[in-house]
């Protein structure tokens, strides 16, 4: 049997990961000398309270390699195979940590894939991989499918301010927007796993409308688009956006996830993310 392993940046609630039998490791959140396991020892709501009152920006660290070892041991001793899906190596050190853990464990029964994405789209890839594993697909088949899907993903996101991305060093080529941030509301995207500017608009309302229109364009006549939305302290806006897209396209309910603390550290409160997958 193939066991899927992920981490908390996939945005899927920990309770759901456990229920589905998906192994996971947490990102590490630090407030000064205090450290917490992301979405396990610290919830998104509590984290947001701390973030808004903290004098200094909290930090994050990738799951240490040691956290993978008991998971590997359990999987191998059961005679199974492990497949790690990691968030973009440009946004998180998870892929490197998983690689170091695999080298230490020295087993050819563990495979790792950099999905080049993060948040709810990453979560959709994790869920898709789990379905494939449960239906009897091989590791090679799952790796090929998830790699192809990750290349077709289109993610758009809107942050209230670029301050968090800038201070956290995750801003990528969007750094060129810093000088004009007071005059614009940038819509951002991911390209090859890195943050890129997509378009500059004047207001939050215009930005949300642009994201809605772009997402609807991709999902039109695309029943396998696997749309999802994530947010940080912005549930009303995220839910309303999901409802508008559903109504426009007459499609099933779109999952809306809370972004975990490890994402909020770098994106800040107010984040809205949409993800979907283009047709082949």
N, C-alpha and C positions, 0 to 999 in steps of 0.2 A: 504493500500500500504506500502511496505517496502522501507525505504529510507536508502541508503548507506552513511556512514560518514567515511571519512579517514583524512589523513593529508598530508602535502607536501612532506614527505619522500617517497611517492609512485612514485615520478618522473614524473607523468602525468602532463603536462602543466596545469596551473590554468584555462586557457581559455577553455581547453577541459573538465575539471571537471565541470565547470559551464555549458557548452553546454550540457553535458550528464545528468545534474541534480544530480550530486554527491556532497554532502555537504563535506566541508573540513575545517580544522583548520590549521594555519601555525605554523611551528617551529619558535622559536625566535632566531635571530642572534645578537650577541653583539660585537661591536668594542669599547672597553673601556666603556665610559658612554653612547655611542649611541646604540640603539637597533632597529632592523628592523624585520618585519614579512617576513619569508622565502618565496621567489619566489612570493611575493605580493608587498612588499615595497622595496625589493631588488632583482634584477635579478641575475642569475648565472654569466653573463658576468661582471656586475658591481662588484659583490662580488669578482670575481677572480682578478680584477684590484686592489681592496682594499687589498686582501690577499697578493698579491705579493709585495706590498709596505709597508705593516704594520710591525712595529717593533715587535709587540706581536701577538701571535696566537689568533684569535677571539674565542668567546665562543658560546655555544648554550644552549637553554633551551626548555623544552617541552612546548607545548601549555598549558597555564594556564587553570584550570578547568572552569573558568568563560567564556571562549570562547565557550564552548560547550552548555552553558545554553540557549542562545537564539535559537540555532539550535534545542535543545530538545523541547523547548516551541513551536516553529513553527510546528514541526512534530506532537507533541501530540495534539495540538489544531486543526490540520487538520484531526485528527482521524487516523493517520498513526503510523507505528512502525519504530524505528531507529535501525540500526545495524552498530556499529563502528568496522572497521577493523584497527588494530593498528600495527605499526612496532614492531620488536622484542623488548621485554622488557629489554633485555640485552644491547641493543644499544641505546635505547631512553626511556625517562620517559613518553611518550605519553600514554601508557596503564594505568599507575598509575593516570595520570591526568584525563583520561576519566572515570576511576573507581571512583575517588573522585567526579567528576561532576555528575555521575549517582547517587551516594549516596546522594548528596545534592539535586538532583532533585526528588529522591524517586519515580521512576516510573518503573513498570515492563514491560513497552513498549520499553525499551532501552536494547540492548544486546551488549556485547563487546567481541572481539576475538583478542588474541595475535597471529599474523600470523607467528611469529618467523623468519621473513625475512625483507628485506628493499630494496629500489631502484626499478629497473624495474620489478623484479619478484613480488614484493609487488604490483606494479601497475597492473600487469596482474591478480592478485587475485582480486583486487578491480573491474576491468572491468568485470571479470567473475561473481562476486557476483551481480553486477549491471544487467547483462544480465539475471541471474537467477531470480532476483527480478522482472524485467520487464515481465518475462514469467510466473509469478504467483507462483513461489516456495515459500514455507514457510520459516520462519526464521530458524527453526530447520533443514530443508533441506539445506539451504545455509550454515549454520554453519558446518554441517557434511561434505559437499562437499569441502568447503574452508579449513577445518582442514585436510582432507585427501590429498588435493592438496599440502598444505604447507609441509606436511611430505614427499612428492615426489619431491619437488623442488630440483634442483641441481644448485647451484650458484658458479661461479668461478670469482675471481677478481684479478686484478693486480694493484698495486700502484707503483708510481715512487720511493717513499721512505716510510718507516714505521714510519718516524718521527711524522707525523700528528696523526696516530692511537695511537702511544705511548703517546704523550703529551695529547691527548684527553681522554686517559683511556679506549679506545675501542678495545684494541689489543687482549684481551683474551689470549688463549694459544699460539698465534703467537709470544708472547713476547720472547720465546726461540730463535727466529731468529735474535733478535737485535744485538747480538755480531758479527754476520757474514754478516750483511746487505751489507757491501761494496763489498763482494765477490759473492753475489748471487742476483737473481731477483726472489723473492718468489711468487708463485701462492697461493692464499688464498681461503678459502671457508667458508661457514657458516654451523655449525652443532648444531642442537638444539638451534638455535638462537644466537650462539656465534661464533666469528671469530676463525678459526682454520687454521694452515698451511696445504696446500695440497701437494705441491712439490716444491723443490728448483731447479732452473735452472740458467744458467750462464748469459744469455742475455735476453733483452726485446723481441727480435725476437723469441727466443726459447719459451719464456713464452706465447706469443701470439699464436704461432703454437700449443702449448700444449692445451691451452684453446679452440682453434678452433677444434682440434681433439676430445677432450673430449665432447664438445657440439654436434658435428656431430654424435658421437657414440650414445648419448642419443636420438637424434632426428631421427635416422634412423628407418624407418618403424613406425614412431610415429607421426601420423597426428595431435594429440592433445597435442603436446609438448609445445605449447605456448611460443616459444623463444622470447627473448627480450635482448636488449643491452643498457647499460647506460654508460656515460663517463663524465669526467670533463676536459674541455679544450683539448679534444683529438678527435674531431669529425672525422677527416680524417681517423685515425686508426680504430675508432669504425665503421664507414661506410664501410671501406674496409673489415673489419672482417665480417660484416653482409652480404656483397655481396659474399664473398668467401663461407660462409656457405650455402647461398641460391643456389649458383651455384653448389656446391658439391652435395646437396641433392635435387635440383630442387623443392624447396618449395617457398611459397609466400614470399613477402617482410617482413623482420624482422624489427619491430619498433626499432628505436634508439632514446634514450631520453637523454637530458641534466640532469645530476645529480643536484639536488637542492643544494643551499648553505649549508643547514644543514648536508648534506652528505660530501660535499667538505671540510668542516671544519675538519673533522676527517680522510678523505682519501687523501686529497691534490690534486693538479692539476696532470693531466696525468692518472687519474683513468680509467680503463676499467672493466666493469662488464658484464658477460653473465649470463642469467638465462633461464632455461627450466625445464620441468616437466617430470619425468620418467613415462613410461607406468605402469599401475596398476599391 
